[in-house]
Amino acid sequence: MMMNKISEIKHPVRVWLFIGLVMVFFQVVIGGVTRLTDSGLSITEWAVIQGTLPPMNQEEWNEAFELYKVAAKKQFETLHADMSLSEFKVIFFWEYFHRLWARTMGFVFLFPFLFFLWKKWMPKWLLKKLGYVILLAVLAATFGWIMVASGLNDDKRTWVSAYKLATHLSIATALFGVLFLTWLKSIQPHTSDFQFIDLKKASRNIIILISIQIIFGGLMAGMRAGLIHPSWPFFIDGGRLISALSATSEANVEGMMDYESGIFMKGIVQIFHRATAYLLAIMIAIFFLKVRKMNVSPRLALGNNLMFGMLIFQFILGVLTIINCIGKVPLFYGAIHQAGALILLVFALFVHYQFRTQKAI
């Protein structure tokens, strides 16, 4: 069968796409650290231009600290009532770094993009894909501020809304996934495993389930749901999780929205997150064994091994994160676990890509 010719992407463009991919990955990880250090509410305004520079003198630092005390009053009084200015600078740093990294990504994208466009190095299919990337980037930035605003000037909320956090994370994950597939297509225009239709469907279902699991992970983080049952496996903590699921008076819209003062939604989210992890482990294990029995390409075989290996590592990270949720979510395990989810998604997307049917571009 003759392969359809696909426009070749020049090496500088491929390198640029990969740099963007790495930067998005670290942006999501930095966002996770920002969340875990309770830093997200430390900057109380969305100053796209003026916010490029941090406070430059003692007066400006005092002003920023006072704004935080007022706008994030619930968080300040609950978690940081005895915080000093030097301690405030630490949480300010993470939110500032998160925003600065996003601004840097914008510059890294824009100037090479204009240069490559001028040189006519980008075919139509790449411009179309980059259009999706730009749209998702704008949505992620906009929803990032909507998320932060949900935790400001609200005397009932200690953190940002878990639902808006999960939405922000979902958009960022979609951006990362689309950019990865765009880069992958630029370095591997042709595939050879498109005849395995059943495997293609199974790999698609794995990607869907990983995406759902990432959403549950965002809700877990936003609700601090791990704190109500920091043990593994189930039901060995004296019944705290059972108590949460028994709080049926909270099983309504009000309980869903006011999850911070209750335990029912936290229990439900943790059950779903763990159950999805078990289901995902079973699905990937079955897929792994099926691929091992078939005569597939070396790329698919490699992707299959990487996905299965990452599944085991990610599962262990999940267990380590949950059993260390004593009083607070562990920074190291929580951040690495989130990064692991993105890497697992990358391997799943790589596997699924190998089944792509050939099309002219």
Residue pairs with C-beta under 8 A, 6 or more apart in sequence:
3 190
3 358
4 358
4 359
4 360
4 361
5 360
6 189
6 190
6 360
6 361
7 123
7 125
7 126
7 361
8 189
9 121
9 122
9 123
9 126
9 186
9 187
10 121
12 112
12 116
12 121
13 116
13 121
13 122
13 126
13 186
14 183
14 186
14 187
16 112
16 116
17 179
17 182
17 183
17 186
18 183
19 108
20 105
20 108
20 109
20 133
20 179
20 183
21 176
21 179
21 180
21 183
23 101
23 104
23 105
23 108
24 105
24 172
24 175
24 176
24 179
25 176
25 339
25 342
26 101
27 98
27 101
27 102
27 105
27 172
28 169
28 172
28 173
28 176
28 338
28 339
28 342
29 335
29 338
29 339
29 342
30 94
30 97
30 98
30 101
31 98
31 168
31 169
31 172
32 221
32 334
32 335
32 338
32 339
33 39
33 94
33 331
33 335
34 40
34 94
34 95
34 97
34 98
35 165
35 221
35 222
36 221
36 329
36 331
36 334
36 335
37 90
37 91
37 94
37 331
38 75
38 79
38 80
38 91
38 159
39 90
39 91
39 92
39 93
39 94
39 95
39 98
40 95
40 147
40 148
40 151
40 159
40 160
41 68
41 71
41 72
41 75
41 95
41 148
41 151
41 152
41 159
41 160
42 64
42 68
42 72
42 88
42 91
42 92
42 94
42 95
42 96
43 51
43 64
43 92
43 95
43 96
43 99
43 148
44 64
44 67
44 68
44 71
44 72
44 152
45 51
45 67
46 145
46 148
46 149
51 99
52 100
52 103
54 92
54 96
55 61
55 63
55 64
55 92
61 85
61 88
61 89
62 85
64 88
64 92
65 85
65 88
68 76
68 88
68 92
69 76
71 152
71 153
72 151
72 152
73 153
73 155
74 154
74 155
74 156
74 157
74 158
75 151
75 157
75 158
75 159
76 83
78 158
79 158
80 87
80 88
80 91
102 141
102 144
105 137
106 137
109 137
113 130
116 122
122 130
123 361
124 361
125 185
125 361
126 182
126 186
129 178
129 181
129 182
129 185
130 182
132 178
133 175
133 178
133 179
133 182
136 171
136 174
136 175
136 178
137 175
139 171
140 168
140 171
140 172
140 175
143 164
143 167
143 168
143 171
144 168
146 164
146 168
147 160
147 161
147 164
147 165
147 167
147 168
148 160
150 157
150 160
150 161
150 164
151 157
151 158
151 159
151 160
151 161
156 258
156 260
156 261
157 260
158 260
159 222
159 224
159 260
160 222
161 222
162 218
162 219
162 221
162 222
162 223
162 259
163 219
163 222
165 218
165 219
165 221
165 222
166 215
166 218
166 219
166 222
167 218
168 218
169 214
169 215
169 217
169 218
170 211
170 214
170 215
170 218
173 211
173 214
173 342
173 345
176 342
176 345
177 345
177 349
180 346
180 349
181 349
181 353
184 349
184 350
184 353
185 353
188 299
188 353
189 361
190 358
191 297
191 299
191 353
191 354
191 355
191 356
191 358
192 297
192 354
193 199
193 296
193 297
193 299
193 300
193 354
193 355
194 200
194 355
194 356
194 357
194 358
196 294
196 296
196 355
197 355
199 287
199 290
199 291
199 294
199 355
200 352
200 355
202 283
202 286
202 287
202 290
203 287
203 348
203 351
203 352
203 355
204 352
205 283
206 280
206 283
206 284
206 287
206 307
206 348
206 351
206 352
207 345
207 348
207 349
207 352
209 276
209 279
209 280
209 283
210 280
210 341
210 344
210 345
210 348
211 345
212 276
213 273
213 276
213 277
213 280
213 341
214 341
214 345
216 269
216 272
216 273
216 276
217 273
217 337
217 338
217 341
219 225
219 269
219 273
220 226
220 269
220 270
220 273
221 329
221 334
221 338
223 259
223 260
223 265
223 266
223 269
224 266
224 325
224 328
224 329
225 265
225 266
225 267
225 269
225 270
225 273
226 270
226 321
226 322
226 325
226 329
227 266
227 325
227 327
227 328
227 329
228 240
228 241
228 244
228 263
228 266
228 267
228 270
229 237
229 240
229 241
229 244
229 267
229 270
229 322
230 237
230 322
230 323
230 324
230 325
230 326
231 237
231 322
231 323
232 319
232 322
232 323
234 241
234 274
235 241
235 242
241 267
241 270
241 271
243 263
244 263
244 264
244 266
244 267
244 268
245 264
245 267
245 268
245 271
247 262
247 263
247 264
247 267
248 264
249 255
250 262
250 263
250 264
250 265
251 264
255 262
255 264
255 265
256 265
259 265
259 266
277 315
277 318
280 311
281 311
281 315
284 307
284 308
284 311
285 308
285 311
287 304
287 307
288 304
288 305
288 307
288 308
291 300
291 301
291 304
292 304
296 304
296 354
297 354
299 354
300 351
300 354
303 347
303 350
303 351
303 354
304 351
306 347
306 350
307 344
307 347
307 348
307 350
307 351
310 340
310 343
310 344
310 347
311 344
313 340
314 337
314 340
314 341
314 343
314 344
317 333
317 336
317 337
317 340
318 337
320 330
320 333
320 337
321 329
321 330
321 333
321 334
321 337
324 330
324 333
